[in-house]
Amino acid sequence: MIEFLNTYSRQLRIGLIIAGVVIVLLLLIGLPMTLLQSSIRLATPYVLGSLAALLASRAGVLNLAIEGKMLLGAFVAVVTVYQPGVLPDQGRDPILGVLVAALFGGGLGFIFAVLYLRIRINLVILALAVNLFVANATVFFMRVLFGAFGTLADPSIRSLSTLQLPFIHDTPFLGPLLSGYQIVVYLAWVMVLVVWVLLFRTQFGRHIRAVGENREAAESVGINVTRVQIFALTLSGTLAGMAGAFLSLGVLSQFVENMVSGRGWTSITISLFAFEQPIGAFVTALFFGLAEALSFYLQSRPEVNLPPDLLLALPQIATITALVLVALRIRAAELVKRRTFAQQFGHELDKLRQGMLAGGQD
């Protein structure tokens, strides 16, 4: 079984992606359209967050601070468009909030990269410090600057406007399914392709993958490893900031204390589960979006006699399941590596033994 996984690992990855697409299509047939639309919208933070995670991971850094960067993006986006006393139609465009959130997320990603790569702070300690600092700083500034406790809301905070796709809007089924979302949803889809092209069709993308796979080998051929990792972490922070901005301006139109609620950690899980492949991460994110939307949908159905806490835990159950599968995959890879090493070492011992026997006979 282990040899089979080792021999056909690439085919299995492709098969899992195809199977995921097929399952998604099958689910689309039997679920209400409103639930499908909610799934796609709620999957957007996971799409952007998982892209942020896999970019950093491809460069050899496990970005554990995505949670904090998403929360910073959510807060900055709301603060950017917050104008008390201004009518909603006269307020700032929420797109500006998304752009500023992306800028702040990228800035925090750059600072994170410098602290880790230049000053050599422990990665886990640094990531936890960033997450805790952002969580407490957003609460502090929300109370000190705006006098808000728990929630920062105002009529001037407009939600992102929806975009109708003219070439598909009137198409049965596909029109309601794919048209009518905020621009960040479509931007997330585009970013999936952009990240894929960057990683697998550009020289710099090859440098990123080379650094992640073997840092010493990359340095030996002249690749500036630190520069590559700083770029990857900065872009990762930018995507995480956009993900947070969508939560506050695309889903709620307000900022709520600790509103990311573990989505950053879930994004890391999605990246690992998808083998750090952008297309696979997109498909997996749709599943998590469906789990989250399904938890809200079932709560609104009076005929569903399930505990509310169990329904709210559906996204967490999906996360735990994915983590178990990731752990099994990592364990299988370790067993394959050990078995391969043992076989190679055994062959070397056989050659050495045969050489010693031949020398003794002479």
C-alpha positions as CSV (number, residue, x, y, z in Angstrom):
1,M,0.0,0.0,0.0
2,I,2.8,2.4,0.9
3,E,4.7,1.7,-2.3
4,F,1.5,2.3,-4.2
5,L,1.0,5.7,-2.6
6,N,4.7,6.6,-3.3
7,T,4.5,5.5,-6.9
8,Y,1.2,7.1,-7.8
9,S,1.2,10.2,-5.5
10,R,0.8,12.6,-8.4
11,Q,-2.1,10.7,-9.9
12,L,-3.8,10.4,-6.5
13,R,-3.6,14.2,-6.1
14,I,-5.1,14.8,-9.5
15,G,-7.7,12.2,-8.7
16,L,-8.6,13.8,-5.4
17,I,-9.1,17.2,-7.1
18,I,-11.3,15.6,-9.8
19,A,-13.3,13.7,-7.2
20,G,-13.8,16.9,-5.3
21,V,-15.1,18.7,-8.3
22,V,-17.5,15.8,-9.1
23,I,-18.8,15.8,-5.5
24,V,-19.3,19.6,-5.6
25,L,-21.3,19.3,-8.9
26,L,-23.4,16.5,-7.4
27,L,-24.1,18.6,-4.3
28,L,-25.1,21.5,-6.5
29,I,-27.9,19.5,-8.1
30,G,-29.8,18.7,-4.9
31,L,-29.3,21.8,-2.7
32,P,-31.3,25.0,-2.5
33,M,-29.9,27.8,-4.6
34,T,-29.8,30.2,-1.6
35,L,-27.6,27.6,0.3
36,L,-25.3,27.3,-2.7
37,Q,-24.9,31.1,-3.0
38,S,-24.2,31.3,0.7
39,S,-21.6,28.5,0.4
40,I,-19.7,30.3,-2.4
41,R,-19.8,33.6,-0.5
42,L,-18.7,32.1,2.8
43,A,-16.0,30.1,1.1
44,T,-14.2,33.3,-0.1
45,P,-12.2,34.0,3.1
46,Y,-11.1,30.3,3.0
47,V,-10.0,30.6,-0.6
48,L,-7.9,33.7,0.0
49,G,-6.7,32.4,3.4
50,S,-5.6,29.1,2.0
51,L,-3.8,30.8,-0.9
52,A,-2.0,32.9,1.7
53,A,-1.0,29.7,3.6
54,L,0.2,27.7,0.6
55,L,2.3,30.6,-0.7
56,A,4.2,30.8,2.5
57,S,4.4,27.1,2.8
58,R,5.7,26.7,-0.7
59,A,8.5,29.1,0.3
60,G,9.4,26.9,3.3
61,V,7.6,28.9,6.0
62,L,4.5,27.7,7.9
63,N,2.6,30.9,8.2
64,L,0.8,30.5,11.6
65,A,-0.1,34.2,11.8
66,I,-2.8,34.2,9.1
67,E,-5.4,34.4,11.8
68,G,-4.0,37.7,13.0
69,K,-3.5,39.1,9.6
70,M,-7.1,38.3,8.6
71,L,-8.4,40.0,11.8
72,L,-6.2,43.1,11.1
73,G,-7.6,43.3,7.6
74,A,-11.2,43.0,8.9
75,F,-10.6,45.9,11.4
76,V,-8.7,48.2,9.0
77,A,-11.3,47.8,6.3
78,V,-14.1,48.9,8.6
79,V,-12.1,51.8,10.1
80,T,-11.3,53.0,6.5
81,V,-15.0,53.4,5.6
82,Y,-16.2,54.4,9.0
83,Q,-17.7,57.9,8.8
84,P,-20.3,58.6,11.6
85,G,-23.0,61.0,10.5
86,V,-22.5,60.4,6.8
87,L,-25.3,58.8,4.8
88,P,-24.6,55.3,3.4
89,D,-24.8,56.5,-0.2
90,Q,-22.3,59.3,0.5
91,G,-19.7,57.2,2.4
92,R,-16.5,55.9,1.2
93,D,-16.4,53.1,-1.3
94,P,-15.9,49.8,0.5
95,I,-13.4,48.8,-2.2
96,L,-11.1,51.3,-0.6
97,G,-11.4,49.5,2.6
98,V,-10.4,46.2,0.9
99,L,-7.4,47.9,-0.7
100,V,-6.2,49.4,2.6
101,A,-6.8,46.1,4.4
102,A,-4.6,44.3,1.7
103,L,-1.9,47.0,2.2
104,F,-1.9,46.6,6.0
105,G,-2.0,42.8,5.7
106,G,1.0,42.9,3.3
107,G,2.8,45.3,5.7
108,L,2.3,43.0,8.6
109,G,3.4,40.1,6.5
110,F,6.6,42.0,5.6
111,I,7.3,42.8,9.3
112,F,6.6,39.2,10.2
113,A,9.1,38.1,7.6
114,V,11.8,40.5,8.7
115,L,11.4,39.5,12.4
116,Y,11.6,35.8,11.5
117,L,14.2,35.8,8.8
118,R,16.4,38.7,9.8
119,I,16.1,38.8,13.6
120,R,15.6,35.1,13.9
121,I,12.7,35.1,16.3
122,N,11.2,31.6,16.8
123,L,8.5,31.1,14.2
124,V,5.8,29.6,16.6
125,I,6.4,32.3,19.3
126,L,6.3,35.1,16.7
127,A,3.1,33.8,15.1
128,L,1.3,33.4,18.4
129,A,2.5,36.9,19.5
130,V,1.2,38.5,16.3
131,N,-2.2,36.7,16.6
132,L,-2.5,37.8,20.3
133,F,-1.3,41.3,19.7
134,V,-3.7,41.9,16.8
135,A,-6.6,40.4,18.8
136,N,-6.0,42.7,21.7
137,A,-5.0,45.8,19.7
138,T,-8.2,45.7,17.7
139,V,-10.3,45.6,20.9
140,F,-8.2,48.4,22.4
141,F,-8.5,50.8,19.5
142,M,-12.1,50.0,19.0
143,R,-12.8,51.1,22.5
144,V,-10.4,54.0,22.8
145,L,-10.9,55.6,19.4
146,F,-14.6,54.8,18.7
147,G,-16.0,54.0,22.1
148,A,-17.4,50.7,20.8
149,F,-17.5,47.5,22.9
150,G,-17.7,44.2,21.1
151,T,-19.0,45.6,17.8
152,L,-18.1,48.5,15.6
153,A,-21.1,49.3,13.4
154,D,-22.5,52.4,11.7
155,P,-24.8,53.2,8.8
156,S,-21.9,54.7,6.9
157,I,-20.2,51.3,6.7
158,R,-21.5,50.0,3.4
159,S,-21.3,46.4,2.2
160,L,-19.5,45.6,-0.9
161,S,-21.7,46.0,-3.9
162,T,-22.7,43.0,-6.0
163,L,-21.6,42.4,-9.6
164,Q,-23.8,40.9,-12.3
165,L,-22.0,39.0,-15.0
166,P,-23.7,40.1,-18.2
167,F,-22.7,37.1,-20.3
168,I,-24.1,34.6,-17.8
169,H,-26.7,36.5,-15.7
170,D,-29.7,35.3,-17.6
171,T,-28.5,31.7,-18.0
172,P,-30.7,29.2,-16.1
173,F,-29.1,27.7,-13.0
174,L,-25.6,29.0,-13.8
175,G,-26.8,32.6,-13.7
176,P,-28.0,32.6,-10.1
177,L,-25.2,30.3,-9.1
178,L,-22.2,32.3,-10.5
179,S,-23.5,35.8,-10.9
180,G,-24.5,38.4,-8.3
181,Y,-21.6,38.2,-5.8
182,Q,-19.3,41.0,-4.5
183,I,-16.2,41.8,-6.5
184,V,-13.9,40.2,-3.9
185,V,-15.5,36.8,-4.6
186,Y,-14.6,37.0,-8.2
187,L,-11.2,38.5,-7.3
188,A,-10.5,35.4,-5.1
189,W,-11.3,33.1,-8.1
190,V,-8.9,35.1,-10.2
191,M,-6.2,34.9,-7.5
192,V,-6.4,31.1,-7.6
193,L,-5.3,31.2,-11.2
194,V,-2.8,34.0,-10.6
195,V,-1.1,32.0,-7.8
196,W,-1.1,28.9,-9.9
197,V,0.6,30.7,-12.8
198,L,3.0,32.4,-10.4
199,L,4.1,29.1,-8.8
200,F,4.1,26.8,-11.8
201,R,4.6,29.0,-14.9
202,T,7.2,31.6,-13.8
203,Q,10.8,31.5,-13.0
204,F,10.2,33.3,-9.7
205,G,7.6,30.6,-8.8
206,R,10.2,27.9,-9.5
207,H,12.5,29.8,-7.1
208,I,9.7,29.8,-4.4
209,R,9.2,26.0,-4.8
210,A,12.9,25.4,-4.8
211,V,13.4,27.3,-1.6
212,G,10.6,25.4,0.1
213,E,11.8,22.0,-1.1
214,N,15.5,22.4,-0.4
215,R,16.8,25.7,1.0
216,E,20.5,24.7,0.8
217,A,20.2,23.5,-2.8
218,A,18.5,26.7,-3.7
219,E,21.3,28.8,-2.2
220,S,23.9,26.7,-3.9
221,V,22.5,27.7,-7.4
222,G,22.4,31.4,-6.5
223,I,18.8,31.9,-5.4
224,N,18.4,34.7,-2.8
225,V,16.4,32.6,-0.3
226,T,15.7,35.4,2.1
227,R,14.3,37.7,-0.6
228,V,12.1,34.9,-1.9
229,Q,10.7,34.1,1.5
230,I,10.1,37.8,2.3
231,F,8.2,38.2,-1.0
232,A,6.1,35.1,-0.3
233,L,5.2,36.2,3.3
234,T,4.4,39.7,2.1
235,L,2.1,38.4,-0.6
236,S,0.6,35.9,1.9
237,G,-0.2,38.8,4.3
238,T,-1.8,40.7,1.5
239,L,-4.2,37.9,0.6
240,A,-5.0,37.3,4.3
241,G,-5.8,41.0,4.7
242,M,-8.2,40.8,1.8
243,A,-9.8,37.7,3.3
244,G,-10.4,39.6,6.6
245,A,-11.8,42.7,4.7
246,F,-14.3,40.5,3.0
247,L,-15.5,39.1,6.3
248,S,-16.2,42.6,7.7
249,L,-17.4,44.4,4.5
250,G,-18.7,41.5,2.4
251,V,-20.4,39.3,5.0
252,L,-21.4,41.5,8.0
253,S,-20.8,45.2,7.2
254,Q,-19.4,45.7,10.6
255,F,-16.4,44.7,12.8
256,V,-17.0,42.2,15.6
257,E,-14.4,41.4,18.3
258,N,-12.4,38.3,17.2
259,M,-14.7,37.9,14.2
260,V,-12.3,35.7,12.3
261,S,-13.1,32.9,14.7
262,G,-10.5,30.4,13.6
263,R,-10.8,30.8,9.9
264,G,-7.1,31.5,9.6
265,W,-6.2,28.2,11.2
266,T,-8.8,26.5,9.0
267,S,-7.1,28.1,6.0
268,I,-3.8,26.4,7.0
269,T,-5.7,23.1,7.2
270,I,-7.2,23.6,3.7
271,S,-3.7,24.3,2.3
272,L,-2.3,21.2,3.8
273,F,-5.2,19.1,2.8
274,A,-5.0,20.3,-0.8
275,F,-1.3,19.4,-1.0
276,E,-0.5,23.1,-1.3
277,Q,-2.1,23.2,-4.8
278,P,-4.1,26.4,-5.6
279,I,-6.8,24.6,-7.5
280,G,-7.1,21.9,-4.8
281,A,-7.3,24.6,-2.2
282,F,-10.1,26.3,-4.0
283,V,-12.2,23.1,-4.2
284,T,-11.5,22.3,-0.6
285,A,-12.5,25.8,0.5
286,L,-15.8,25.3,-1.2
287,F,-16.5,22.3,1.0
288,F,-15.7,24.4,4.1
289,G,-17.9,27.2,2.8
290,L,-20.7,24.6,2.3
291,A,-20.2,23.3,5.9
292,E,-20.5,26.8,7.3
293,A,-23.5,27.7,5.2
294,L,-25.1,24.4,6.0
295,S,-24.8,25.0,9.7
296,F,-26.7,28.3,9.4
297,Y,-29.3,26.8,7.0
298,L,-30.1,23.9,9.2
299,Q,-30.6,26.2,12.2
300,S,-33.3,28.1,10.3
301,R,-35.2,24.9,9.5
302,P,-37.7,24.1,12.3
303,E,-38.0,20.5,11.1
304,V,-34.4,19.8,11.9
305,N,-34.3,18.4,15.4
306,L,-30.6,18.7,16.1
307,P,-28.8,20.6,18.9
308,P,-27.8,24.1,17.8
309,D,-24.3,23.6,19.2
310,L,-23.9,20.5,17.0
311,L,-25.0,22.5,13.9
312,L,-22.6,25.4,14.8
313,A,-19.8,22.8,15.1
314,L,-20.1,21.6,11.5
315,P,-17.2,23.7,10.2
316,Q,-15.0,22.5,13.1
317,I,-16.0,18.9,12.5
318,A,-14.9,19.4,8.9
319,T,-11.6,20.9,10.0
320,I,-10.9,18.0,12.4
321,T,-11.7,15.5,9.7
322,A,-9.3,17.3,7.3
323,L,-6.6,17.4,9.9
324,V,-6.9,13.6,10.5
325,L,-6.6,13.0,6.8
326,V,-3.6,15.3,6.6
327,A,-1.9,13.5,9.5
328,L,-2.5,10.1,7.8
329,R,-1.0,11.5,4.6
330,I,2.1,12.8,6.4
331,R,2.5,9.5,8.3
332,A,2.3,7.5,5.0
333,A,4.9,9.8,3.5
334,E,7.2,9.3,6.5
335,L,6.8,5.5,6.2
336,V,7.5,5.6,2.5
337,K,10.7,7.7,3.2
338,R,11.9,5.3,5.9
339,R,11.2,2.2,3.8
340,T,13.0,3.7,0.8
341,F,16.0,4.6,2.9
342,A,16.0,1.1,4.5
343,Q,16.0,-0.5,1.1
344,Q,18.8,1.8,-0.2
345,F,20.8,1.2,2.9
346,G,20.3,-2.5,2.6
347,H,21.5,-2.5,-1.0
348,E,24.6,-0.6,0.1
349,L,25.3,-3.2,2.8
350,D,24.9,-6.0,0.4
351,K,27.4,-4.4,-2.0
352,L,29.8,-3.8,0.9
353,R,29.4,-7.4,2.1
354,Q,30.0,-8.8,-1.4
355,G,33.1,-6.7,-1.8
356,M,34.5,-7.9,1.5
357,L,33.8,-11.5,0.6
358,A,35.5,-11.1,-2.8
359,G,38.5,-9.4,-1.1
360,G,38.7,-12.3,1.4
361,Q,38.7,-14.9,-1.4
362,D,41.5,-13.1,-3.2
